[in-house]
Amino acid sequence: MLFFTKDLQFAYPGQARYHFQNISLEAGESLLILGRSGSGKTTFLNLLAGLLIPDSGEVVLDGVLVNSLKGVQADRFRGENIGIVFQKPHLLAPLTVKENLQMARHFSKKEGLDLDQLLDELNLSQKAHSSISKLSEGEAQRVSIARALVNKPRLILADEPTSSLDDENALKVISLLQNQAAKIEAALIIVTHDQRVKDQISNFIEVQAP
């Protein structure tokens, strides 16, 4: 099993405790995590990414207990093995598209994907030397996806990737994520409240507020 969780629990100070469902994925498999705003979807994603440490339970990726890692070790592991597509791109505005990808590559010792080929596959070749401020919303999102893929991660996490898109572009983004995950043999988890995505990914769970 490439990725799995077991008995994850987490509570913010003074708030009710979340008890999250166990999940497991092999390489190339996809999972949809659905839930309304406030249901704990983003908390769950942050636990899966090692950005939050659970009060109890396990997050295991490729045999490594992610929630046991700390500091620089955790940052290094996440940079090399977990690609995150945030709801807002969080790209570095002073840098060009390609420089943003090179920056992501800088923090990894792994041999990742060829940058020019990746940009070509995401229809971004013509934007490689453009500043981030000159990109459309859709282009910025594709750059964010490229950045998540650049180090050939074992796990891809996408937070609300279709929330601001029309039906046609939502379909394109989900297909893009699935195709790229399959190509690099990564597990893909998409966290969203967008019920349209269920048409593309039949494997799903729903989270509810405690």
Summary of the structure (lengths in Angstrom):
residues: 210
radius of gyration: 16.6
end to end distance: 28.5
largest distance: 50.1
contacts: 657
relative contact order: 0.22
helix: 38%
strand: 21%
